[in-house]
């Protein structure tokens, strides 16, 4: 049973009840969201009523934050453009170049910030992004609603392995991680958002995301293991959780890790 809003005219009521089809083609990385049989070809999409193109795209599995350009019958349209019978819809990804006019883009070419919020499955990635100096919100008990609210209120980019999370309407910037492995996830995010020029290693606390500042040894001497107190003179401390850091044996390994990530991809 289809429920028709009272405000709809009698002519439009007939439109609501009719079954229509439109054709969709998803370009490039957007095909990652499709089944193998639907990749690389036009797909027929059946619908009733007057849905927005955004709703039709997401019904086929593609979250709107990864969409950059929409063409309906060859003309650029916004996400909320109404889908009509027999429309031909081309969907282009964000973060890729297809020689399309910049004015066709649904968003700015880059997010307004490089601040992130991550879902509950990405704790290792959160620590890695903090190591590189990026403002990264993460808690292992965040709800989808909390993540979407943080993203909306603080202009944060959502990183997730949950496609459904990215379909929430108040999320503008987001990316679905294709890999489940940390090194590959980092490579994806750095490449997609062109993060390498913005690296600020060791600027943030790995534990809480607070800013790290250099601190005099005498101020934190009572927190140091005996051998650390004996052999090290330079120390840093998180301004939020008070975690103390120093350039121990792990420091060279972390520097090498960061250098590898900073190389051109």
Secondary structure as the mmCIF struct_conf table of DSSP 4:
data_model
#
loop_
_struct_conf.conf_type_id
_struct_conf.id
_struct_conf.beg_label_comp_id
_struct_conf.beg_label_asym_id
_struct_conf.beg_label_seq_id
_struct_conf.end_label_comp_id
_struct_conf.end_label_asym_id
_struct_conf.end_label_seq_id
HELX_LH_PP_P HELX_LH_PP_P1 UNK A 2 UNK A 5
TURN_TY1_P TURN_TY1_P1 UNK A 6 UNK A 7
BEND BEND1 UNK A 8 UNK A 8
HELX_RH_AL_P HELX_RH_AL_P1 UNK A 10 UNK A 17
BEND BEND2 UNK A 18 UNK A 18
STRN STRN1 UNK A 19 UNK A 26
HELX_RH_3T_P HELX_RH_3T_P1 UNK A 28 UNK A 33
BEND BEND3 UNK A 34 UNK A 34
HELX_RH_3T_P HELX_RH_3T_P2 UNK A 36 UNK A 38
TURN_TY1_P TURN_TY1_P2 UNK A 39 UNK A 40
BEND BEND4 UNK A 41 UNK A 41
STRN STRN2 UNK A 43 UNK A 48
BEND BEND5 UNK A 49 UNK A 49
STRN STRN3 UNK A 52 UNK A 52
HELX_RH_AL_P HELX_RH_AL_P2 UNK A 53 UNK A 59
TURN_TY1_P TURN_TY1_P3 UNK A 60 UNK A 61
HELX_RH_3T_P HELX_RH_3T_P3 UNK A 64 UNK A 66
STRN STRN4 UNK A 67 UNK A 72
TURN_TY1_P TURN_TY1_P4 UNK A 73 UNK A 74
STRN STRN5 UNK A 75 UNK A 76
TURN_TY1_P TURN_TY1_P5 UNK A 79 UNK A 80
HELX_LH_PP_P HELX_LH_PP_P2 UNK A 81 UNK A 81
STRN STRN6 UNK A 82 UNK A 82
HELX_LH_PP_P HELX_LH_PP_P3 UNK A 83 UNK A 83
TURN_TY1_P TURN_TY1_P6 UNK A 85 UNK A 86
STRN STRN7 UNK A 88 UNK A 93
TURN_TY1_P TURN_TY1_P7 UNK A 94 UNK A 95
BEND BEND6 UNK A 99 UNK A 99
HELX_RH_3T_P HELX_RH_3T_P4 UNK A 102 UNK A 104
BEND BEND7 UNK A 106 UNK A 107
BEND BEND8 UNK A 109 UNK A 110
BEND BEND9 UNK A 112 UNK A 112
STRN STRN8 UNK A 116 UNK A 118
TURN_TY1_P TURN_TY1_P8 UNK A 120 UNK A 121
HELX_RH_AL_P HELX_RH_AL_P3 UNK A 123 UNK A 131
TURN_TY1_P TURN_TY1_P9 UNK A 132 UNK A 133
STRN STRN9 UNK A 136 UNK A 137
TURN_TY1_P TURN_TY1_P10 UNK A 140 UNK A 141
HELX_RH_AL_P HELX_RH_AL_P4 UNK A 144 UNK A 154
TURN_TY1_P TURN_TY1_P11 UNK A 155 UNK A 155
HELX_LH_PP_P HELX_LH_PP_P4 UNK A 156 UNK A 156
STRN STRN10 UNK A 157 UNK A 160
BEND BEND10 UNK A 161 UNK A 161
HELX_RH_AL_P HELX_RH_AL_P5 UNK A 163 UNK A 166
TURN_TY1_P TURN_TY1_P12 UNK A 167 UNK A 167
BEND BEND11 UNK A 168 UNK A 168
TURN_TY1_P TURN_TY1_P13 UNK A 169 UNK A 170
BEND BEND12 UNK A 173 UNK A 173
STRN STRN11 UNK A 174 UNK A 176
BEND BEND13 UNK A 178 UNK A 178
BEND BEND14 UNK A 180 UNK A 181
HELX_RH_AL_P HELX_RH_AL_P6 UNK A 182 UNK A 192
TURN_TY1_P TURN_TY1_P14 UNK A 193 UNK A 194
HELX_RH_3T_P HELX_RH_3T_P5 UNK A 196 UNK A 198
TURN_TY1_P TURN_TY1_P15 UNK A 201 UNK A 202
STRN STRN12 UNK A 204 UNK A 204
TURN_TY1_P TURN_TY1_P16 UNK A 206 UNK A 208
HELX_LH_PP_P HELX_LH_PP_P5 UNK A 210 UNK A 210
STRN STRN13 UNK A 211 UNK A 211
STRN STRN14 UNK A 212 UNK A 215
HELX_RH_AL_P HELX_RH_AL_P7 UNK A 217 UNK A 220
HELX_RH_3T_P HELX_RH_3T_P6 UNK A 221 UNK A 223
BEND BEND15 UNK A 224 UNK A 224
HELX_RH_AL_P HELX_RH_AL_P8 UNK A 226 UNK A 231
STRN STRN15 UNK A 235 UNK A 238
TURN_TY1_P TURN_TY1_P17 UNK A 239 UNK A 241
STRN STRN16 UNK A 244 UNK A 246
HELX_RH_AL_P HELX_RH_AL_P9 UNK A 249 UNK A 262
BEND BEND16 UNK A 263 UNK A 263
#
